[in-house]
Amino acid sequence: MRPESAGATDSTLILDGGWRSIEFQATVALAAMLTPLNSTMIAVGLPSIRSHFDVGVGEMTLLISVYLVAVAAMQPVSGRLGDAFGSIRMMMVGLILLIAISAVSALATNLPMLILMRGLQGAATALVLPNGIAVLRKRTPSERLGTVLGMNGAALSVAAATGPVIGGALLLAGDWRLLFLVNVPLSIVAIAFLLRLSPDDGHGRETLHIDLPSLGALVAVFGSAVLIGSATRVENPAFLIVGAALLPVTVAAYWLRSRWGESIVQFHFFGARNFRSAATSQALTNLVMYSFLVSLPLYLV
């Protein structure tokens, strides 16, 4: 069966059931699951990392905040890169980068180095998640798209929820460095399965446009929020002062850029009721889930 639809653009469609459909969805889900897995898996390792580097709780929370900021800021860029160079190609680039960054993270000799690696780790996984969704959208018949995306979303939620469990098992088997090294075999397996999929060609380098001023402003907005949030745990007034000073300036800069140019995030989508409802629901779900999964292990261990 080869349905004609806007959601299916080439000959590598997901079929209506059968092994091919399962293999295709599992391949994309396996790669994409590394993003939420790395966001929660490290939570149970924070006490060990804190003891190893002899730092406070506030500094530890930066390992999570920096990762999530990098993921959020890089996803719009990732989508544009996938459109230009191919979604599957960008997924593999992200996984290759994740292998290298995770290996370096395990060798970190100080906390600032580890925080930097966590930011780069977030940027690498951000190349995988949105492009995985793009692959499913492009290669799935429209009548099955809702089901397929729903199953992929469920897999991502499972990965986030089981992250602390997997992290705990790795800590029992060794130390906190395994929380980073585990990405190496998982990424290799994901790459091996992605190589089985027929590649998709992007629209070409000439179609790539990334508005760097708005991207910089977006990163600054997230960074300011992180500084303000960390100020309650870090005994350094500079966090609060810098964050409070930067936040209104960067928000205003992004708003002005969105009016004068093509901003990295198109807020006009929120004018659509369905999009606004879905985005709000997802934001609230993530707020509750990550507040529980990330914070609880830190104070129980």
N, C-alpha and C positions, 0 to 999 in steps of 0.2 A: 504494500500500500504506500502510495506517495502523494500525500495530500498537498494541495497548493494553498499556501497561506502566507500571510505577512511574517509570521513567526518562523517559517521554515525557508531557508534561503539557499540550501545546497543539497547534494545527494546524501549527505551523512545525517539523515534525520533519525531521531529516536523513534523506534517503531512502537506500535500499540502493544506493549508487553513483550515478553521473550527475553532471551539472554542478552541480546544486543542493547536493549533498552536499559537493563539492569547494570550492565558493564559500563555503559556510557555515563549514567548518572552517578554510579559509585566512583568512577574515576574523577569526575569533577568535584564531587563531595569530599573525597579523600584529600585532594589538594586544598580546597577551600577551608576545610575543617582546621587546618593548621593555624589560621588567623585567630579564631576564638579560643582554640586550645592554648596558644601561647599567652593569651590575655589572662587566663585564670590559673593555669598550671603552676605559674611561679608563685602564687599567693602563699602556698604552704611552705615554700622555701625561703620566704622573707626572713623569718627568725634566724635561720641558719646563715643566710647572707649577712644579716645584721651583726651576728656574733663574729663572723669571719672578718668583717671590715671594721667592727667596733664603731658603729654609727647609730644614730637615733631612728625612731619610727618615721619621722617626717622625711628623712632622706630615703628611707626604704620605699615609701609610697611613690616616689618619683620613678621607680622602676616600672610601676604600672601606669602612672599618668603619662609619662613620656611615650610609652608604647602606644597607648590609645590615641594620643594626640597625633602621632605619626600616621597611624592607620586612618584616622578621620580626615586628616589633611591631604593624604596621598591618594585616597580613593578616587576623587574627581580627576586627578592627573592620570591615574592608572587607566580609567575608562577611555580617556582621550588617546593614550598610548596604544591601547588595544585596538581602537578604531583605526589608527594609522598603520600599525605594524602587525596586527593579528592578535586576537585574544589568547589563543593557545600559546603562541610564541611568547607573549608577555607573562603568562602564567609560569612557563618554564624558566624565564629569566628571573622572576621573583623567587622561585624555588632554589635556583642555583645560588642566588645572592643569599638566601636564607641559610643554605648549607655553610657558606663561607663565614657569614656573620655569626652564626651560632657557634662555630668552632672557635672563633676569636673570643666570643663572650665567655666560653669556658676557660679561657686562658687569662681572663681579666685579672690584673694585679691590684686594682684599686676601684673604688666605687664610681668615680666620675667616668672612668673608661667603660664600666659595665652599663652605666646609664646611657652613655653615647651609643653603645652597641644595641641597647634595647630600642632606642629611637630608630636606628638603622634596621633593626629586626622588624619593627612595625611598618616601616616603609617598604620592606621586601614583601611582607605578607599582604600588604595593601595592593600589590601588583597582582595577587592571585585571586582574592575574593571577588571583586567586581567583574573581572574578566571571566571568571567561572560562571557567573550569572549571565554574562553576555553570550557565552558559548551555548548555554542551555536555551536562552531566548532565540538565538539565531537558528538552532538546529532542532527545535522541537515544534511539532505541529501545533497550531494555535489552540485547537480543542483540548490539548493535553498540557498546555503551558502552565496553567494554574496549579495543576496537580504536581507537575515536575518541580516547579519553584517552591511549592509548599513542602515537598519531601526534602528538597535541598535545605530549606530553612530549618526544618526539624533536625537534620543532621548537624547543622551548625549549632543549634541549641544544645544538642546532646554533647557535642564537643566541649562547649563552654561549661556545661554542668559537670562533666566527668573530668575536667582539667585538674581540680584539686585532688581527686582520687588517684589519677595517674601520677601527679606530682608527688603525692605521699608515697606511692609504691617506689618511685625512683629514688626518693630520699632514703627509704629503707634499704635499697640496693646499693646506695653509694652516698654521694653528697650533692650539694646544690648544682654542681657543674653538669650533672646528668640532665637537669631540667633544660639545658641548652643543647647538649650533645644529642639528645633524643631526636632533635629535628633533622639530624643528618640522615639516618636511615629512613625516616618517614618521608623526607623530601625526595630521596633517591627512588623510593618505591613509587611515589606520586609521579615523578618525571618519567619513569619507565612505563607507567600506564598511559600517561599523556602522549607519549611517542606512538602509541598504538592508534591514536585518533588522527584522522586526516587533517593536515594543517589548514588553517584559514588565513587568507591573505587580507591584509588591511587595505585601506584606501590610499596608502602612500604617505611618505614623509611630508609632501607638500600640503596635505590636509591637516597636519598637526598644528594646533594653536593652543598654547598654554599662556594664560595671562599671568605673568610672574608678579606684577604688583598686587593683584588681588590674592594670589596664593600666599605671598609674604604676609599680607594683612591678615589672612585667615589663620595662618600659623601663629602669628602674634596674638590674635584674639584667644586662641586655645591656650597658648603659653601663659598669657596674663591670667587666665582663669585658674590654671594649674598653680601659679605662684601664689595667688590669693588663697586658694584652698590649702596649700601646703603651709601657709604662714601660721596656722594654728598649731602645727606640729614641729616646725623648724624654729629654733631659737635664734632667729636672725630677722630683724625688722625690715631688712632690705627686701625680703620676699614680698611683704605686704605693700611696702612703699612703691616698689617698681611695678608690681602687678596692678595696684590701684591706679597708678599713673598711666600705664600703658593701655588698660582695657578700654576706657572711653575713647581714647585717641585711635586705637586700631579699629574699633567698631565703626567709628565715624569714617575712617579712611576706607574701610571696605564698602560701606554704604555709598560713599561718593564714587568709588571706582565702579560699583555696580550700575550707577546711573550714567556714567560717562563712557564706560567701555564694556567689554564682555567679561564679566567676573567668572571666577573658576566654579562657583556654585550659582546656579540659576534659581533665584528665589521665587520667580514668577510661577514655578511649578506648584507652589503652595496655594496658588489661587484655585487649583483644581481640588474639589472637595474630597474625592477618593484618595488622591495623593496626600493631602493634608491629614486625613484621618489615619491612613496607613503609617505615615511618618511619625505622627504623635503617638500612636499605639506602640510602634517599635521603640521609640525613645523612652517611653515610660517602662516598657518591659525590660529594656536593657538597664535602665536606672535601678530598678528593683533587683534584677538578677545579679548585676555586677556588684552592687552595694553589699549583697549578702555573700556571694561567692568569694569576693576579693577581701572584704574586711574581716569576716568571721575567722578564717584560719589565722590571721595575724594576731588576734587577741585570745585565741584558744590555746595556741601552742606556747 
